């Protein structure tokens, strides 16, 4: 039978006492930056820093800066928009986008900045204006899981050079003025802004195809699901 020395017994007692005073804590989760409008998609909180946030009556816009391994200089700017596309929200989004700082790779090329959109309504003509801006900037329009991009948002989405839908994200185009959505499909004059926009932001063939598809689904109450 093994006997412990008084010194060893004292050490065991001390360790047991410390265990009672400082119980083992559960591992804390790293804070997570969830993209607005998504279910759970986002970035580790330790790698992203909030630069600016604008809260309006019908929208919220957010600008953050992400530590990105491909950036030899700078960081990757991330923009998020959730809400109605109107004159006020468009002005706020534009002011945020004007402050984008470039993320440059070692070979000198620029990494496009992600712009996450979550919007179910808005002015279609302002959607055209936003889409034209997307076309001229080094941004990638993304509709992530859980996000919805409809109406004016879908119009803006079509104008972006770089764009994609992730997982369960949805892009749905509604046009018909008959349902209070915007353009009247029966009036060619009313549809002309959309036609010119699609032709100017895409190749001639692709623009015509998109416009014809838009006309085909124009009076569909479910809209045209682009995702």
C-alpha positions as a Markdown table, in Angstrom:
| # | Residue | x | y | z |
|---|---|---|---|---|
| 1 | Unk | 0.0 | 0.0 | 0.0 |
| 2 | Unk | 1.4 | 3.4 | -1.1 |
| 3 | Unk | 1.5 | 6.3 | 1.5 |
| 4 | Unk | 1.9 | 9.9 | 0.4 |
| 5 | Unk | 4.2 | 12.2 | 2.3 |
| 6 | Unk | 2.7 | 15.1 | 4.3 |
| 7 | Unk | 4.2 | 17.5 | 1.6 |
| 8 | Unk | 2.5 | 15.6 | -1.2 |
| 9 | Unk | -0.8 | 15.6 | 0.6 |
| 10 | Unk | -0.6 | 19.3 | 1.1 |
| 11 | Unk | 0.1 | 19.9 | -2.6 |
| 12 | Unk | -2.9 | 17.8 | -3.6 |
| 13 | Unk | -5.1 | 19.7 | -1.1 |
| 14 | Unk | -3.9 | 23.1 | -2.5 |
| 15 | Unk | -4.6 | 22.0 | -6.1 |
| 16 | Unk | -8.1 | 20.9 | -5.2 |
| 17 | Unk | -8.7 | 24.2 | -3.4 |
| 18 | Unk | -7.6 | 26.1 | -6.5 |
| 19 | Unk | -9.9 | 24.1 | -8.6 |
| 20 | Unk | -12.9 | 25.1 | -6.5 |
| 21 | Unk | -11.9 | 28.8 | -6.6 |
| 22 | Unk | -11.3 | 28.9 | -10.3 |
| 23 | Unk | -13.7 | 26.4 | -12.0 |
| 24 | Unk | -12.9 | 25.5 | -15.6 |
| 25 | Unk | -14.8 | 27.9 | -17.9 |
| 26 | Unk | -16.4 | 26.9 | -21.2 |
| 27 | Unk | -14.5 | 28.2 | -24.2 |
| 28 | Unk | -15.9 | 31.5 | -25.3 |
| 29 | Unk | -17.0 | 31.9 | -28.9 |
| 30 | Unk | -15.2 | 34.4 | -31.1 |
| 31 | Unk | -17.5 | 37.4 | -31.9 |
| 32 | Unk | -18.9 | 37.2 | -35.4 |
| 33 | Unk | -19.8 | 39.9 | -37.8 |
| 34 | Unk | -23.1 | 38.8 | -39.5 |
| 35 | Unk | -23.9 | 40.5 | -42.8 |
| 36 | Unk | -27.1 | 42.4 | -42.6 |
| 37 | Unk | -30.2 | 40.5 | -43.8 |
| 38 | Unk | -28.4 | 37.2 | -43.9 |
| 39 | Unk | -29.2 | 34.3 | -41.6 |
| 40 | Unk | -25.7 | 33.7 | -40.4 |
| 41 | Unk | -23.2 | 34.5 | -43.1 |
| 42 | Unk | -20.4 | 36.9 | -42.2 |
| 43 | Unk | -16.8 | 37.2 | -40.9 |
| 44 | Unk | -14.9 | 36.6 | -37.7 |
| 45 | Unk | -15.1 | 39.6 | -35.5 |
| 46 | Unk | -11.4 | 39.6 | -34.9 |
| 47 | Unk | -10.7 | 40.2 | -38.6 |
| 48 | Unk | -13.1 | 43.0 | -39.4 |
| 49 | Unk | -13.5 | 46.5 | -38.1 |
| 50 | Unk | -16.5 | 48.8 | -38.5 |
| 51 | Unk | -15.7 | 52.0 | -40.3 |
| 52 | Unk | -19.1 | 53.6 | -40.7 |
| 53 | Unk | -22.8 | 52.8 | -40.1 |
| 54 | Unk | -25.8 | 54.8 | -41.3 |
| 55 | Unk | -29.3 | 54.2 | -40.0 |
| 56 | Unk | -32.2 | 55.7 | -41.9 |
| 57 | Unk | -36.0 | 55.3 | -41.4 |
| 58 | Unk | -36.3 | 52.6 | -44.1 |
| 59 | Unk | -32.7 | 51.4 | -44.5 |
| 60 | Unk | -29.3 | 50.7 | -42.9 |
| 61 | Unk | -25.9 | 50.9 | -44.6 |
| 62 | Unk | -22.6 | 49.7 | -43.1 |
| 63 | Unk | -19.0 | 50.0 | -44.1 |
| 64 | Unk | -16.4 | 47.7 | -42.6 |
| 65 | Unk | -12.7 | 46.9 | -43.3 |
| 66 | Unk | -11.6 | 43.3 | -43.5 |
| 67 | Unk | -8.1 | 41.9 | -42.9 |
| 68 | Unk | -7.7 | 40.0 | -46.2 |
| 69 | Unk | -4.6 | 37.8 | -46.9 |
| 70 | Unk | -4.5 | 38.8 | -50.6 |
| 71 | Unk | -4.0 | 42.5 | -49.7 |
| 72 | Unk | -0.3 | 43.3 | -50.0 |
| 73 | Unk | -1.3 | 46.9 | -49.2 |
| 74 | Unk | -4.5 | 48.2 | -47.7 |
| 75 | Unk | -7.5 | 46.0 | -46.5 |
| 76 | Unk | -10.6 | 44.8 | -48.1 |
| 77 | Unk | -13.6 | 47.2 | -47.7 |
| 78 | Unk | -16.9 | 45.5 | -47.2 |
| 79 | Unk | -20.2 | 47.3 | -47.7 |
| 80 | Unk | -23.7 | 46.1 | -46.6 |
| 81 | Unk | -27.1 | 47.6 | -47.5 |
| 82 | Unk | -30.5 | 46.5 | -46.1 |
| 83 | Unk | -33.8 | 48.2 | -46.7 |
| 84 | Unk | -35.6 | 50.4 | -49.3 |
| 85 | Unk | -33.8 | 51.9 | -52.2 |
| 86 | Unk | -34.9 | 55.5 | -52.3 |
| 87 | Unk | -33.2 | 58.9 | -52.8 |
| 88 | Unk | -32.0 | 59.1 | -49.1 |
| 89 | Unk | -30.6 | 55.6 | -48.9 |
| 90 | Unk | -29.0 | 55.9 | -52.3 |
| 91 | Unk | -27.2 | 59.1 | -51.2 |
| 92 | Unk | -26.0 | 57.4 | -48.1 |
| 93 | Unk | -24.8 | 54.3 | -49.9 |
| 94 | Unk | -23.0 | 56.5 | -52.5 |
| 95 | Unk | -21.2 | 58.4 | -49.7 |
| 96 | Unk | -20.0 | 55.2 | -48.2 |
| 97 | Unk | -18.8 | 53.8 | -51.5 |
| 98 | Unk | -16.9 | 57.0 | -52.2 |
| 99 | Unk | -14.7 | 56.2 | -49.2 |
| 100 | Unk | -13.6 | 52.7 | -50.4 |
| 101 | Unk | -9.9 | 52.1 | -50.1 |
| 102 | Unk | -8.3 | 49.7 | -52.5 |
| 103 | Unk | -6.9 | 46.3 | -51.6 |
| 104 | Unk | -3.9 | 45.7 | -53.8 |
| 105 | Unk | -2.3 | 42.3 | -54.5 |
| 106 | Unk | 1.4 | 41.8 | -54.8 |
| 107 | Unk | 1.1 | 41.8 | -58.6 |
| 108 | Unk | -0.5 | 45.2 | -58.5 |
| 109 | Unk | -4.0 | 44.1 | -59.3 |
| 110 | Unk | -7.0 | 45.2 | -57.2 |
| 111 | Unk | -9.3 | 42.9 | -55.3 |
| 112 | Unk | -12.9 | 43.9 | -55.9 |
| 113 | Unk | -14.8 | 45.1 | -52.8 |
| 114 | Unk | -17.9 | 43.1 | -51.9 |
| 115 | Unk | -21.3 | 44.9 | -51.7 |
| 116 | Unk | -24.0 | 42.9 | -50.0 |
| 117 | Unk | -27.6 | 43.8 | -50.9 |
| 118 | Unk | -30.8 | 43.0 | -49.0 |
| 119 | Unk | -33.7 | 45.0 | -50.4 |
| 120 | Unk | -37.3 | 44.0 | -51.3 |
| 121 | Unk | -38.5 | 47.3 | -52.6 |
| 122 | Unk | -37.6 | 50.7 | -54.0 |
| 123 | Unk | -37.7 | 53.1 | -56.9 |
| 124 | Unk | -36.9 | 51.3 | -60.2 |
| 125 | Unk | -35.3 | 54.3 | -61.8 |
| 126 | Unk | -33.0 | 54.7 | -58.8 |
| 127 | Unk | -32.2 | 51.0 | -59.2 |
| 128 | Unk | -31.0 | 51.8 | -62.7 |
| 129 | Unk | -28.9 | 54.7 | -61.3 |
| 130 | Unk | -27.3 | 52.4 | -58.7 |
| 131 | Unk | -26.7 | 49.7 | -61.3 |
| 132 | Unk | -24.8 | 52.2 | -63.6 |
| 133 | Unk | -22.6 | 53.1 | -60.6 |
| 134 | Unk | -21.9 | 49.4 | -59.9 |
| 135 | Unk | -20.8 | 49.0 | -63.5 |
| 136 | Unk | -18.1 | 51.7 | -63.2 |
| 137 | Unk | -16.7 | 50.7 | -59.8 |
| 138 | Unk | -14.4 | 47.9 | -58.6 |
| 139 | Unk | -17.1 | 46.2 | -56.6 |
| 140 | Unk | -18.8 | 42.8 | -56.6 |
| 141 | Unk | -22.5 | 42.8 | -55.8 |
| 142 | Unk | -23.4 | 39.8 | -53.6 |
| 143 | Unk | -26.8 | 38.5 | -52.4 |
| 144 | Unk | -25.8 | 36.1 | -49.7 |
| 145 | Unk | -27.7 | 33.3 | -47.9 |
| 146 | Unk | -31.0 | 34.5 | -46.5 |
| 147 | Unk | -30.8 | 37.8 | -48.3 |
| 148 | Unk | -33.5 | 38.9 | -50.8 |
| 149 | Unk | -32.8 | 41.4 | -53.7 |
| 150 | Unk | -36.1 | 42.4 | -55.4 |
| 151 | Unk | -37.6 | 45.2 | -57.5 |
| 152 | Unk | -35.1 | 48.1 | -57.7 |
| 153 | Unk | -32.4 | 46.0 | -56.1 |
| 154 | Unk | -32.7 | 43.3 | -58.8 |
| 155 | Unk | -32.5 | 46.1 | -61.5 |
| 156 | Unk | -29.2 | 47.4 | -59.8 |
| 157 | Unk | -27.9 | 43.8 | -59.6 |
| 158 | Unk | -28.2 | 43.4 | -63.4 |
| 159 | Unk | -26.0 | 46.3 | -64.0 |
| 160 | Unk | -23.0 | 45.1 | -62.0 |
| 161 | Unk | -20.0 | 43.7 | -63.9 |
| 162 | Unk | -19.2 | 41.3 | -61.0 |
| 163 | Unk | -22.2 | 39.7 | -59.3 |
| 164 | Unk | -23.2 | 36.5 | -57.6 |
| 165 | Unk | -25.8 | 34.8 | -55.5 |
| 166 | Unk | -24.8 | 32.6 | -52.6 |
| 167 | Unk | -26.6 | 29.6 | -51.2 |
| 168 | Unk | -30.3 | 30.6 | -50.4 |
| 169 | Unk | -30.0 | 34.2 | -51.5 |
| 170 | Unk | -32.7 | 35.3 | -54.0 |
| 171 | Unk | -32.8 | 37.9 | -56.8 |
| 172 | Unk | -36.3 | 38.6 | -58.2 |
| 173 | Unk | -37.2 | 41.2 | -60.7 |
| 174 | Unk | -40.6 | 42.9 | -60.6 |
| 175 | Unk | -41.5 | 45.5 | -63.2 |
| 176 | Unk | -45.2 | 45.8 | -63.9 |
| 177 | Unk | -46.8 | 49.1 | -63.0 |
| 178 | Unk | -50.1 | 47.3 | -62.9 |
| 179 | Unk | -49.2 | 45.9 | -59.5 |
| 180 | Unk | -47.7 | 49.2 | -58.3 |
| 181 | Unk | -44.2 | 48.0 | -58.8 |
| 182 | Unk | -42.9 | 50.6 | -61.3 |
| 183 | Unk | -42.8 | 50.2 | -65.1 |
| 184 | Unk | -45.9 | 49.6 | -67.2 |
| 185 | Unk | -45.1 | 46.7 | -69.5 |
| 186 | Unk | -47.8 | 47.8 | -72.0 |
| 187 | Unk | -46.1 | 51.1 | -72.7 |
| 188 | Unk | -42.9 | 51.0 | -74.7 |
| 189 | Unk | -42.1 | 54.6 | -73.7 |
| 190 | Unk | -42.3 | 53.5 | -70.0 |
| 191 | Unk | -40.0 | 50.6 | -70.6 |
| 192 | Unk | -37.4 | 52.5 | -72.6 |
| 193 | Unk | -35.2 | 53.5 | -69.6 |
| 194 | Unk | -34.9 | 49.8 | -68.7 |
| 195 | Unk | -34.1 | 48.8 | -72.2 |
| 196 | Unk | -31.4 | 51.4 | -72.6 |
| 197 | Unk | -29.9 | 50.5 | -69.3 |
| 198 | Unk | -29.7 | 46.8 | -70.0 |
| 199 | Unk | -28.1 | 47.5 | -73.4 |
| 200 | Unk | -25.6 | 50.0 | -71.9 |
| 201 | Unk | -24.5 | 47.8 | -69.0 |
| 202 | Unk | -24.3 | 44.5 | -71.0 |
| 203 | Unk | -23.2 | 43.4 | -74.5 |
| 204 | Unk | -25.7 | 44.1 | -77.2 |
| 205 | Unk | -26.8 | 40.4 | -77.4 |
| 206 | Unk | -26.9 | 39.9 | -73.6 |
| 207 | Unk | -28.7 | 43.2 | -73.1 |
| 208 | Unk | -31.4 | 42.3 | -75.7 |
| 209 | Unk | -31.8 | 38.8 | -74.2 |
| 210 | Unk | -32.2 | 40.3 | -70.7 |
| 211 | Unk | -34.8 | 42.8 | -71.9 |
| 212 | Unk | -36.8 | 40.2 | -73.7 |
| 213 | Unk | -36.8 | 38.0 | -70.6 |
| 214 | Unk | -37.9 | 41.0 | -68.5 |
| 215 | Unk | -40.8 | 41.6 | -70.9 |
| 216 | Unk | -41.8 | 37.9 | -70.8 |
| 217 | Unk | -42.0 | 37.8 | -67.0 |
| 218 | Unk | -43.2 | 41.4 | -66.6 |
| 219 | Unk | -46.8 | 40.6 | -65.7 |
| 220 | Unk | -45.9 | 37.5 | -63.7 |
| 221 | Unk | -47.0 | 38.1 | -60.1 |
| 222 | Unk | -44.1 | 36.0 | -58.9 |
| 223 | Unk | -41.7 | 38.1 | -60.9 |
| 224 | Unk | -38.6 | 36.9 | -62.7 |
| 225 | Unk | -36.3 | 34.8 | -60.4 |
| 226 | Unk | -32.8 | 35.5 | -61.5 |
| 227 | Unk | -31.2 | 33.4 | -58.8 |
